[in-house]
Amino acid sequence: MREDDKLPFTAHLEELRDRLIRCFIAIAVGFVIAYLFKERLFEILTHPLIRVMGQKGTLIFTGVPEAFFTYLKVSLLVGILLAVPVITYEFWMFVAPGLYKNERRLMLPIVLISSVFFVGGALFGYFIVFPYGFKFLLGFATENLRPLPSMKEYLSFSSKLLLAFGFVFELPLVITFLARLGLVGVPFLKRNRKYALLLFFVGSALLTPPDVVTQIMMSFPLMILYEISIIGAKVFGRKPLDTEAFEESEES
């Protein structure tokens, strides 16, 4: 029996409110800590671009408050990252009473593995995609055309790209979870591999800048992740629901 069957709905709302408040407090504390190192954090974020641009490379800000608000946004993003352990804990403690024992055993590993995959995707984008992507994009500069990226534009561009790589690296976990529920199976995944590859290229074109280099650098990892997903579905998955229903009807 699940524990939340004993609590009224209003009690759940009060608990949710209290846990959200603690999450916001953790984000606020992380924000303050990050703001103390805002210049260094932004320097780390811009390092791949500055390295490609060379010694003369620099970023500009075109509006008077642009630098200030950019530092605020960087501090907020890092503050959220610093608060992730607290957010994860509060989320886990909120949903755990509503789960069965076997579901609770799976929930925590899923959250931890999901965080690892997300961070791995963001690091892949930062260390692998950024250098080659920026080198390609800045290759269009000439003597009469000088790249002068602004702080605001770079933060928007880099954060979206890092989030995109973080989310797409969740693919093995999502497919393995679906296989565990019996919604997809290994034969289905293998049979639709060519359609998946097409979707990867289309999705990469939508999530990345309009250049071939970054699109390919997202598509190829997705292909590898898809193959890893097939292995995960084979190891942790179960028979699709329609197959189970067919076998039960045959037995009856």
PyRosetta script that sets phi, psi and omega in degrees:
from pyrosetta import init, pose_from_sequence

init()
pose = pose_from_sequence("MREDDKLPFTAHLEELRDRLIRCFIAIAVGFVIAYLFKERLFEILTHPLIRVMGQKGTLIFTGVPEAFFTYLKVSLLVGILLAVPVITYEFWMFVAPGLYKNERRLMLPIVLISSVFFVGGALFGYFIVFPYGFKFLLGFATENLRPLPSMKEYLSFSSKLLLAFGFVFELPLVITFLARLGLVGVPFLKRNRKYALLLFFVGSALLTPPDVVTQIMMSFPLMILYEISIIGAKVFGRKPLDTEAFEESEES")
pose.set_psi(1, 138.4)
pose.set_omega(1, -179.5)
pose.set_phi(2, -83.0)
pose.set_psi(2, 146.0)
pose.set_omega(2, -174.9)
pose.set_phi(3, -69.9)
pose.set_psi(3, -28.7)
pose.set_omega(3, -175.6)
pose.set_phi(4, -72.5)
pose.set_psi(4, -9.4)
pose.set_omega(4, 176.2)
pose.set_phi(5, -68.2)
pose.set_psi(5, -18.6)
pose.set_omega(5, -176.8)
pose.set_phi(6, -92.6)
pose.set_psi(6, -9.8)
pose.set_omega(6, -175.0)
pose.set_phi(7, -105.5)
pose.set_psi(7, 141.7)
pose.set_omega(7, 176.4)
pose.set_phi(8, -72.6)
pose.set_psi(8, 163.5)
pose.set_omega(8, -176.9)
pose.set_phi(9, -63.1)
pose.set_psi(9, -37.6)
pose.set_omega(9, -179.4)
pose.set_phi(10, -63.4)
pose.set_psi(10, -32.9)
pose.set_omega(10, 178.2)
pose.set_phi(11, -65.8)
pose.set_psi(11, -36.7)
pose.set_omega(11, 177.0)
pose.set_phi(12, -65.5)
pose.set_psi(12, -39.7)
pose.set_omega(12, 179.1)
pose.set_phi(13, -64.7)
pose.set_psi(13, -41.2)
pose.set_omega(13, 178.4)
pose.set_phi(14, -65.2)
pose.set_psi(14, -41.5)
pose.set_omega(14, 178.2)
pose.set_phi(15, -64.2)
pose.set_psi(15, -42.3)
pose.set_omega(15, 178.2)
pose.set_phi(16, -60.9)
pose.set_psi(16, -42.5)
pose.set_omega(16, 179.1)
pose.set_phi(17, -60.5)
pose.set_psi(17, -46.8)
pose.set_omega(17, -178.0)
pose.set_phi(18, -63.7)
pose.set_psi(18, -39.8)
pose.set_omega(18, -178.5)
pose.set_phi(19, -72.1)
pose.set_psi(19, -35.4)
pose.set_omega(19, 176.1)
pose.set_phi(20, -65.9)
pose.set_psi(20, -38.5)
pose.set_omega(20, 177.6)
pose.set_phi(21, -61.7)
pose.set_psi(21, -43.9)
pose.set_omega(21, 178.8)
pose.set_phi(22, -64.2)
pose.set_psi(22, -35.8)
pose.set_omega(22, 177.3)
pose.set_phi(23, -65.1)
pose.set_psi(23, -43.7)
pose.set_omega(23, 179.4)
pose.set_phi(24, -65.7)
pose.set_psi(24, -36.5)
pose.set_omega(24, 177.0)
pose.set_phi(25, -64.7)
pose.set_psi(25, -41.7)
pose.set_omega(25, 178.5)
pose.set_phi(26, -63.3)
pose.set_psi(26, -40.5)
pose.set_omega(26, 177.8)
pose.set_phi(27, -64.8)
pose.set_psi(27, -40.6)
pose.set_omega(27, 179.5)
pose.set_phi(28, -63.6)
pose.set_psi(28, -41.9)
pose.set_omega(28, 178.0)
pose.set_phi(29, -64.9)
pose.set_psi(29, -43.5)
pose.set_omega(29, 177.4)
pose.set_phi(30, -62.5)
pose.set_psi(30, -37.4)
pose.set_omega(30, 178.2)
pose.set_phi(31, -62.5)
pose.set_psi(31, -45.1)
pose.set_omega(31, -179.6)
pose.set_phi(32, -63.0)
pose.set_psi(32, -43.7)
pose.set_omega(32, 179.2)
pose.set_phi(33, -63.0)
pose.set_psi(33, -44.2)
pose.set_omega(33, -178.9)
pose.set_phi(34, -65.9)
pose.set_psi(34, -35.6)
pose.set_omega(34, -177.9)
pose.set_phi(35, -65.8)
pose.set_psi(35, -26.9)
pose.set_omega(35, 177.6)
pose.set_phi(36, -65.8)
pose.set_psi(36, -23.7)
pose.set_omega(36, -178.6)
pose.set_phi(37, -119.5)
pose.set_psi(37, 29.4)
pose.set_omega(37, -171.7)
pose.set_phi(38, -59.7)
pose.set_psi(38, -41.8)
pose.set_omega(38, -178.8)
pose.set_phi(39, -64.7)
pose.set_psi(39, -44.0)
pose.set_omega(39, 180.0)
pose.set_phi(40, -65.0)
pose.set_psi(40, -40.9)
pose.set_omega(40, 179.6)
pose.set_phi(41, -64.0)
pose.set_psi(41, -42.3)
pose.set_omega(41, 178.8)
pose.set_phi(42, -68.6)
pose.set_psi(42, -32.9)
pose.set_omega(42, 176.8)
pose.set_phi(43, -63.8)
pose.set_psi(43, -40.7)
pose.set_omega(43, 177.6)
pose.set_phi(44, -64.7)
pose.set_psi(44, -42.1)
pose.set_omega(44, -179.6)
pose.set_phi(45, -63.6)
pose.set_psi(45, -37.3)
pose.set_omega(45, -176.8)
pose.set_phi(46, -89.6)
pose.set_psi(46, -2.8)
pose.set_omega(46, -175.7)
pose.set_phi(47, -55.9)
pose.set_psi(47, -44.9)
pose.set_omega(47, 179.3)
pose.set_phi(48, -59.6)
pose.set_psi(48, -38.8)
pose.set_omega(48, -179.7)
pose.set_phi(49, -71.2)
pose.set_psi(49, -45.9)
pose.set_omega(49, -179.5)
pose.set_phi(50, -62.6)
pose.set_psi(50, -36.9)
pose.set_omega(50, 179.5)
pose.set_phi(51, -64.5)
pose.set_psi(51, -39.1)
pose.set_omega(51, 178.6)
pose.set_phi(52, -71.9)
pose.set_psi(52, -37.6)
pose.set_omega(52, -178.2)
pose.set_phi(53, -70.7)
pose.set_psi(53, -24.7)
pose.set_omega(53, 179.2)
pose.set_phi(54, 92.1)
pose.set_psi(54, -172.3)
pose.set_omega(54, -175.7)
pose.set_phi(55, -62.6)
pose.set_psi(55, -30.6)
pose.set_omega(55, -178.9)
pose.set_phi(56, -85.4)
pose.set_psi(56, -1.8)
pose.set_omega(56, -178.3)
pose.set_phi(57, -71.1)
pose.set_psi(57, 140.2)
pose.set_omega(57, 178.9)
pose.set_phi(58, -158.1)
pose.set_psi(58, 156.3)
pose.set_omega(58, 175.0)
pose.set_phi(59, -105.4)
pose.set_psi(59, 154.8)
pose.set_omega(59, -178.2)
pose.set_phi(60, -125.1)
pose.set_psi(60, 166.2)
pose.set_omega(60, 167.8)
pose.set_phi(61, -130.7)
pose.set_psi(61, 131.7)
pose.set_omega(61, -171.6)
pose.set_phi(62, -95.1)
pose.set_psi(62, -15.8)
pose.set_omega(62, 177.5)
pose.set_phi(63, -113.3)
pose.set_psi(63, 151.6)
pose.set_omega(63, -177.2)
pose.set_phi(64, -58.3)
pose.set_psi(64, -47.4)
pose.set_omega(64, -178.5)
pose.set_phi(65, -89.3)
pose.set_psi(65, 6.1)
pose.set_omega(65, -172.3)
pose.set_phi(66, -61.2)
pose.set_psi(66, -45.1)
pose.set_omega(66, -179.0)
pose.set_phi(67, -62.4)
pose.set_psi(67, -42.9)
pose.set_omega(67, -179.4)
pose.set_phi(68, -61.2)
pose.set_psi(68, -49.4)
pose.set_omega(68, -178.2)
pose.set_phi(69, -69.3)
pose.set_psi(69, -31.0)
pose.set_omega(69, 176.9)
pose.set_phi(70, -65.2)
pose.set_psi(70, -43.5)
pose.set_omega(70, 176.8)
pose.set_phi(71, -63.5)
pose.set_psi(71, -36.4)
pose.set_omega(71, 177.0)
pose.set_phi(72, -62.8)
pose.set_psi(72, -43.6)
pose.set_omega(72, -178.8)
pose.set_phi(73, -66.3)
pose.set_psi(73, -41.6)
pose.set_omega(73, 177.7)
pose.set_phi(74, -61.8)
pose.set_psi(74, -43.9)
pose.set_omega(74, 179.7)
pose.set_phi(75, -63.5)
pose.set_psi(75, -38.1)
pose.set_omega(75, 179.2)
pose.set_phi(76, -66.9)
pose.set_psi(76, -43.6)
pose.set_omega(76, 178.7)
pose.set_phi(77, -61.3)
pose.set_psi(77, -45.7)
pose.set_omega(77, 179.2)
pose.set_phi(78, -68.0)
pose.set_psi(78, -35.9)
pose.set_omega(78, 176.9)
pose.set_phi(79, -61.2)
pose.set_psi(79, -40.0)
pose.set_omega(79, 176.5)
pose.set_phi(80, -64.3)
pose.set_psi(80, -41.5)
pose.set_omega(80, 178.5)
pose.set_phi(81, -63.1)
pose.set_psi(81, -41.0)
pose.set_omega(81, 178.7)
pose.set_phi(82, -66.4)
pose.set_psi(82, -28.5)
pose.set_omega(82, -178.4)
pose.set_phi(83, -87.4)
pose.set_psi(83, -2.7)
pose.set_omega(83, -177.3)
pose.set_phi(84, -55.5)
pose.set_psi(84, -43.8)
pose.set_omega(84, 177.6)
pose.set_phi(85, -57.5)
pose.set_psi(85, -40.8)
pose.set_omega(85, 179.0)
pose.set_phi(86, -68.6)
pose.set_psi(86, -43.6)
pose.set_omega(86, 179.6)
pose.set_phi(87, -61.5)
pose.set_psi(87, -43.6)
pose.set_omega(87, 179.0)
pose.set_phi(88, -62.5)
pose.set_psi(88, -43.5)
pose.set_omega(88, 179.6)
pose.set_phi(89, -62.6)
pose.set_psi(89, -46.1)
pose.set_omega(89, -178.9)
pose.set_phi(90, -64.7)
pose.set_psi(90, -39.6)
pose.set_omega(90, 177.4)
pose.set_phi(91, -62.7)
pose.set_psi(91, -44.2)
pose.set_omega(91, -178.7)
pose.set_phi(92, -63.9)
pose.set_psi(92, -44.0)
pose.set_omega(92, -178.6)
pose.set_phi(93, -68.8)
pose.set_psi(93, -26.2)
pose.set_omega(93, 179.6)
pose.set_phi(94, -76.7)
pose.set_psi(94, -42.3)
pose.set_omega(94, -175.4)
pose.set_phi(95, -87.8)
pose.set_psi(95, -20.9)
pose.set_omega(95, -175.1)
pose.set_phi(96, -58.3)
pose.set_psi(96, -43.4)
pose.set_omega(96, -179.4)
pose.set_phi(97, -63.5)
pose.set_psi(97, -22.6)
pose.set_omega(97, -179.1)
pose.set_phi(98, -89.3)
pose.set_psi(98, 4.9)
pose.set_omega(98, -177.8)
pose.set_phi(99, -110.1)
pose.set_psi(99, 155.7)
pose.set_omega(99, 171.8)
pose.set_phi(100, -77.0)
pose.set_psi(100, 166.4)
pose.set_omega(100, -174.4)
pose.set_phi(101, -60.3)
pose.set_psi(101, -42.3)
pose.set_omega(101, 179.7)
pose.set_phi(102, -67.5)
pose.set_psi(102, -31.0)
pose.set_omega(102, 177.1)
pose.set_phi(103, -71.6)
pose.set_psi(103, -35.6)
pose.set_omega(103, 178.5)
pose.set_phi(104, -65.5)
pose.set_psi(104, -36.5)
pose.set_omega(104, 179.5)
pose.set_phi(105, -64.8)
pose.set_psi(105, -30.3)
pose.set_omega(105, -178.9)
pose.set_phi(106, -85.8)
pose.set_psi(106, -27.7)
pose.set_omega(106, -170.9)
pose.set_phi(107, -64.6)
pose.set_psi(107, -49.1)
pose.set_omega(107, -177.2)
pose.set_phi(108, -63.3)
pose.set_psi(108, -47.0)
pose.set_omega(108, 175.9)
pose.set_phi(109, -59.4)
pose.set_psi(109, -36.7)
pose.set_omega(109, 179.4)
pose.set_phi(110, -63.7)
pose.set_psi(110, -43.9)
pose.set_omega(110, 179.8)
pose.set_phi(111, -63.5)
pose.set_psi(111, -43.4)
pose.set_omega(111, -179.1)
pose.set_phi(112, -66.9)
pose.set_psi(112, -46.1)
pose.set_omega(112, -179.8)
pose.set_phi(113, -65.2)
pose.set_psi(113, -38.2)
pose.set_omega(113, 178.2)
pose.set_phi(114, -61.2)
pose.set_psi(114, -41.4)
pose.set_omega(114, 178.8)
pose.set_phi(115, -64.4)
pose.set_psi(115, -40.5)
pose.set_omega(115, 179.9)
pose.set_phi(116, -64.2)
pose.set_psi(116, -44.2)
pose.set_omega(116, 179.5)
pose.set_phi(117, -64.5)
pose.set_psi(117, -40.7)
pose.set_omega(117, -179.0)
pose.set_phi(118, -64.8)
pose.set_psi(118, -47.4)
pose.set_omega(118, 178.6)
pose.set_phi(119, -63.1)
pose.set_psi(119, -39.4)
pose.set_omega(119, 178.1)
pose.set_phi(120, -61.8)
pose.set_psi(120, -39.5)
pose.set_omega(120, 177.6)
pose.set_phi(121, -66.1)
pose.set_psi(121, -42.2)
pose.set_omega(121, 178.6)
pose.set_phi(122, -64.7)
pose.set_psi(122, -40.3)
pose.set_omega(122, 178.0)
pose.set_phi(123, -66.7)
pose.set_psi(123, -36.6)
pose.set_omega(123, 176.4)
pose.set_phi(124, -61.9)
pose.set_psi(124, -43.1)
pose.set_omega(124, 178.1)
pose.set_phi(125, -64.2)
pose.set_psi(125, -38.9)
pose.set_omega(125, -176.6)
pose.set_phi(126, -71.9)
pose.set_psi(126, -47.6)
pose.set_omega(126, -172.9)
pose.set_phi(127, -88.3)
pose.set_psi(127, -26.0)
pose.set_omega(127, -175.4)
pose.set_phi(128, -108.1)
pose.set_psi(128, -52.5)
pose.set_omega(128, -173.3)
pose.set_phi(129, -75.0)
pose.set_psi(129, -45.0)
pose.set_omega(129, -176.7)
pose.set_phi(130, -55.5)
pose.set_psi(130, -51.8)
pose.set_omega(130, -178.1)
pose.set_phi(131, -58.2)
pose.set_psi(131, -47.6)
pose.set_omega(131, -177.9)
pose.set_phi(132, -72.6)
pose.set_psi(132, -38.2)
pose.set_omega(132, 179.4)
pose.set_phi(133, -65.1)
pose.set_psi(133, -44.8)
pose.set_omega(133, 179.2)
pose.set_phi(134, -66.6)
pose.set_psi(134, -37.3)
pose.set_omega(134, 178.6)
pose.set_phi(135, -61.9)
pose.set_psi(135, -39.8)
pose.set_omega(135, 179.1)
pose.set_phi(136, -69.0)
pose.set_psi(136, -47.0)
pose.set_omega(136, -176.0)
pose.set_phi(137, -67.0)
pose.set_psi(137, -38.0)
pose.set_omega(137, 179.6)
pose.set_phi(138, -80.5)
pose.set_psi(138, -6.5)
pose.set_omega(138, 178.4)
pose.set_phi(139, -69.0)
pose.set_psi(139, -11.1)
pose.set_omega(139, 179.1)
pose.set_phi(140, -84.9)
pose.set_psi(140, -2.3)
pose.set_omega(140, 178.7)
pose.set_phi(141, -70.8)
pose.set_psi(141, 144.4)
pose.set_omega(141, 177.6)
pose.set_phi(142, -131.9)
pose.set_psi(142, -174.2)
pose.set_omega(142, 178.1)
pose.set_phi(143, -64.2)
pose.set_psi(143, -30.2)
pose.set_omega(143, -179.5)
pose.set_phi(144, -96.2)
pose.set_psi(144, -7.7)
pose.set_omega(144, -179.6)
pose.set_phi(145, -125.0)
pose.set_psi(145, 112.0)
pose.set_omega(145, 179.9)
pose.set_phi(146, -112.3)
pose.set_psi(146, 132.5)
pose.set_omega(146, 177.1)
pose.set_phi(147, -74.3)
pose.set_psi(147, 126.9)
pose.set_omega(147, 177.3)
pose.set_phi(148, -130.9)
pose.set_psi(148, 69.9)
pose.set_omega(148, -178.9)
pose.set_phi(149, -66.2)
pose.set_psi(149, 142.3)
pose.set_omega(149, 178.7)
pose.set_phi(150, -93.7)
pose.set_psi(150, 159.8)
pose.set_omega(150, -179.4)
pose.set_phi(151, -61.0)
pose.set_psi(151, -44.7)
pose.set_omega(151, -177.4)
pose.set_phi(152, -63.7)
pose.set_psi(152, -46.0)
pose.set_omega(152, -178.5)
pose.set_phi(153, -65.8)
pose.set_psi(153, -41.1)
pose.set_omega(153, -178.6)
pose.set_phi(154, -66.6)
pose.set_psi(154, -42.1)
pose.set_omega(154, 179.3)
pose.set_phi(155, -61.6)
pose.set_psi(155, -44.3)
pose.set_omega(155, 179.0)
pose.set_phi(156, -62.5)
pose.set_psi(156, -45.3)
pose.set_omega(156, -178.5)
pose.set_phi(157, -64.6)
pose.set_psi(157, -50.6)
pose.set_omega(157, -174.6)
pose.set_phi(158, -69.2)
pose.set_psi(158, -40.4)
pose.set_omega(158, -178.6)
pose.set_phi(159, -66.0)
pose.set_psi(159, -41.0)
pose.set_omega(159, 178.1)
pose.set_phi(160, -64.1)
pose.set_psi(160, -39.9)
pose.set_omega(160, -178.8)
pose.set_phi(161, -68.7)
pose.set_psi(161, -41.8)
pose.set_omega(161, 179.1)
pose.set_phi(162, -65.1)
pose.set_psi(162, -40.5)
pose.set_omega(162, 177.5)
pose.set_phi(163, -65.1)
pose.set_psi(163, -39.5)
pose.set_omega(163, 179.8)
pose.set_phi(164, -61.4)
pose.set_psi(164, -46.2)
pose.set_omega(164, 179.5)
pose.set_phi(165, -67.8)
pose.set_psi(165, -34.9)
pose.set_omega(165, 177.2)
pose.set_phi(166, -62.9)
pose.set_psi(166, -42.9)
pose.set_omega(166, -178.3)
pose.set_phi(167, -72.1)
pose.set_psi(167, -40.1)
pose.set_omega(167, -177.4)
pose.set_phi(168, -68.4)
pose.set_psi(168, -24.8)
pose.set_omega(168, 178.0)
pose.set_phi(169, -74.9)
pose.set_psi(169, -3.8)
pose.set_omega(169, 174.6)
pose.set_phi(170, -81.9)
pose.set_psi(170, -3.1)
pose.set_omega(170, -174.8)
pose.set_phi(171, -54.0)
pose.set_psi(171, -49.2)
pose.set_omega(171, -179.4)
pose.set_phi(172, -59.6)
pose.set_psi(172, -39.1)
pose.set_omega(172, -179.0)
pose.set_phi(173, -66.8)
pose.set_psi(173, -41.9)
pose.set_omega(173, -179.2)
pose.set_phi(174, -64.2)
pose.set_psi(174, -47.7)
pose.set_omega(174, -177.9)
pose.set_phi(175, -67.0)
pose.set_psi(175, -40.3)
pose.set_omega(175, 178.2)
pose.set_phi(176, -63.2)
pose.set_psi(176, -38.8)
pose.set_omega(176, 178.6)
pose.set_phi(177, -65.2)
pose.set_psi(177, -42.3)
pose.set_omega(177, 177.5)
pose.set_phi(178, -63.9)
pose.set_psi(178, -37.6)
pose.set_omega(178, 177.7)
pose.set_phi(179, -67.3)
pose.set_psi(179, -35.8)
pose.set_omega(179, 178.4)
pose.set_phi(180, -64.6)
pose.set_psi(180, -33.8)
pose.set_omega(180, 177.4)
pose.set_phi(181, -79.3)
pose.set_psi(181, -9.5)
pose.set_omega(181, -179.1)
pose.set_phi(182, 84.2)
pose.set_psi(182, 13.8)
pose.set_omega(182, -178.9)
pose.set_phi(183, -81.7)
pose.set_psi(183, -27.6)
pose.set_omega(183, 176.1)
pose.set_phi(184, -135.1)
pose.set_psi(184, 158.3)
pose.set_omega(184, 178.8)
pose.set_phi(185, -133.4)
pose.set_psi(185, 170.0)
pose.set_omega(185, -178.8)
pose.set_phi(186, -61.0)
pose.set_psi(186, -44.7)
pose.set_omega(186, 177.9)
pose.set_phi(187, -58.7)
pose.set_psi(187, -39.7)
pose.set_omega(187, 178.3)
pose.set_phi(188, -63.0)
pose.set_psi(188, -44.1)
pose.set_omega(188, -179.2)
pose.set_phi(189, -64.8)
pose.set_psi(189, -41.4)
pose.set_omega(189, 179.5)
pose.set_phi(190, -69.2)
pose.set_psi(190, -39.4)
pose.set_omega(190, -177.4)
pose.set_phi(191, -67.3)
pose.set_psi(191, -31.1)
pose.set_omega(191, -176.9)
pose.set_phi(192, -104.5)
pose.set_psi(192, 21.2)
pose.set_omega(192, -178.7)
pose.set_phi(193, -59.6)
pose.set_psi(193, -42.9)
pose.set_omega(193, -176.7)
pose.set_phi(194, -66.2)
pose.set_psi(194, -34.1)
pose.set_omega(194, 177.1)
pose.set_phi(195, -71.3)
pose.set_psi(195, -35.1)
pose.set_omega(195, 177.4)
pose.set_phi(196, -63.9)
pose.set_psi(196, -41.5)
pose.set_omega(196, 179.3)
pose.set_phi(197, -62.5)
pose.set_psi(197, -39.0)
pose.set_omega(197, 177.4)
pose.set_phi(198, -63.8)
pose.set_psi(198, -42.2)
pose.set_omega(198, 178.5)
pose.set_phi(199, -64.5)
pose.set_psi(199, -33.8)
pose.set_omega(199, 179.1)
pose.set_phi(200, -63.2)
pose.set_psi(200, -43.6)
pose.set_omega(200, -179.3)
pose.set_phi(201, -68.2)
pose.set_psi(201, -39.0)
pose.set_omega(201, 178.1)
pose.set_phi(202, -66.3)
pose.set_psi(202, -44.9)
pose.set_omega(202, 179.3)
pose.set_phi(203, -63.9)
pose.set_psi(203, -38.4)
pose.set_omega(203, 178.5)
pose.set_phi(204, -64.8)
pose.set_psi(204, -36.9)
pose.set_omega(204, 178.4)
pose.set_phi(205, -66.0)
pose.set_psi(205, -30.4)
pose.set_omega(205, -179.6)
pose.set_phi(206, -82.4)
pose.set_psi(206, -32.7)
pose.set_omega(206, -173.7)
pose.set_phi(207, -90.5)
pose.set_psi(207, -21.8)
pose.set_omega(207, -176.1)
pose.set_phi(208, -109.1)
pose.set_psi(208, 168.3)
pose.set_omega(208, 175.9)
pose.set_phi(209, -60.8)
pose.set_psi(209, 159.2)
pose.set_omega(209, -177.2)
pose.set_phi(210, -75.0)
pose.set_psi(210, 59.8)
pose.set_omega(210, 173.9)
pose.set_phi(211, -136.7)
pose.set_psi(211, 150.4)
pose.set_omega(211, -172.5)
pose.set_phi(212, -67.3)
pose.set_psi(212, -35.4)
pose.set_omega(212, -173.3)
pose.set_phi(213, -61.3)
pose.set_psi(213, -55.1)
pose.set_omega(213, -177.8)
pose.set_phi(214, -67.6)
pose.set_psi(214, -31.2)
pose.set_omega(214, 177.3)
pose.set_phi(215, -65.2)
pose.set_psi(215, -44.0)
pose.set_omega(215, 178.7)
pose.set_phi(216, -67.3)
pose.set_psi(216, -38.5)
pose.set_omega(216, -178.1)
pose.set_phi(217, -71.2)
pose.set_psi(217, -14.5)
pose.set_omega(217, 170.5)
pose.set_phi(218, -93.6)
pose.set_psi(218, -35.1)
pose.set_omega(218, -176.2)
pose.set_phi(219, -67.5)
pose.set_psi(219, -43.3)
pose.set_omega(219, -176.9)
pose.set_phi(220, -66.0)
pose.set_psi(220, -44.0)
pose.set_omega(220, 173.4)
pose.set_phi(221, -59.9)
pose.set_psi(221, -34.7)
pose.set_omega(221, 177.9)
pose.set_phi(222, -64.1)
pose.set_psi(222, -36.9)
pose.set_omega(222, 176.6)
pose.set_phi(223, -62.0)
pose.set_psi(223, -44.7)
pose.set_omega(223, 179.0)
pose.set_phi(224, -65.2)
pose.set_psi(224, -42.0)
pose.set_omega(224, 179.5)
pose.set_phi(225, -64.0)
pose.set_psi(225, -33.3)
pose.set_omega(225, 178.2)
pose.set_phi(226, -65.3)
pose.set_psi(226, -40.9)
pose.set_omega(226, 178.2)
pose.set_phi(227, -66.4)
pose.set_psi(227, -37.3)
pose.set_omega(227, 175.3)
pose.set_phi(228, -64.6)
pose.set_psi(228, -35.3)
pose.set_omega(228, 178.2)
pose.set_phi(229, -63.4)
pose.set_psi(229, -37.8)
pose.set_omega(229, 178.3)
pose.set_phi(230, -63.5)
pose.set_psi(230, -41.6)
pose.set_omega(230, 177.8)
pose.set_phi(231, -64.1)
pose.set_psi(231, -43.7)
pose.set_omega(231, 178.6)
pose.set_phi(232, -62.0)
pose.set_psi(232, -39.8)
pose.set_omega(232, 178.3)
pose.set_phi(233, -65.9)
pose.set_psi(233, -34.9)
pose.set_omega(233, 180.0)
pose.set_phi(234, -70.0)
pose.set_psi(234, -36.5)
pose.set_omega(234, -176.8)
pose.set_phi(235, -82.0)
pose.set_psi(235, -45.6)
pose.set_omega(235, -171.7)
pose.set_phi(236, -105.9)
pose.set_psi(236, -11.2)
pose.set_omega(236, -175.9)
pose.set_phi(237, -77.4)
pose.set_psi(237, 172.8)
pose.set_omega(237, 175.0)
pose.set_phi(238, -130.9)
pose.set_psi(238, 177.2)
pose.set_omega(238, -178.3)
pose.set_phi(239, -63.2)
pose.set_psi(239, 140.1)
pose.set_omega(239, 177.3)
pose.set_phi(240, -55.3)
pose.set_psi(240, 152.6)
pose.set_omega(240, -175.7)
pose.set_phi(241, -60.2)
pose.set_psi(241, -38.0)
pose.set_omega(241, -179.0)
pose.set_phi(242, -67.7)
pose.set_psi(242, -32.6)
pose.set_omega(242, 177.6)
pose.set_phi(243, -68.4)
pose.set_psi(243, -41.6)
pose.set_omega(243, 179.1)
pose.set_phi(244, -63.8)
pose.set_psi(244, -41.5)
pose.set_omega(244, -180.0)
pose.set_phi(245, -63.9)
pose.set_psi(245, -39.0)
pose.set_omega(245, 179.7)
pose.set_phi(246, -64.8)
pose.set_psi(246, -43.1)
pose.set_omega(246, -179.2)
pose.set_phi(247, -66.7)
pose.set_psi(247, -35.9)
pose.set_omega(247, 178.6)
pose.set_phi(248, -67.2)
pose.set_psi(248, -38.0)
pose.set_omega(248, 178.7)
pose.set_phi(249, -67.5)
pose.set_psi(249, -34.5)
pose.set_omega(249, 178.4)
pose.set_phi(250, -67.3)
pose.set_psi(250, -40.5)
pose.set_omega(250, -179.1)
pose.set_phi(251, -67.1)
pose.set_psi(251, -36.5)
pose.set_omega(251, -178.8)
pose.set_phi(252, -74.8)
pose.dump_pdb("model.pdb")
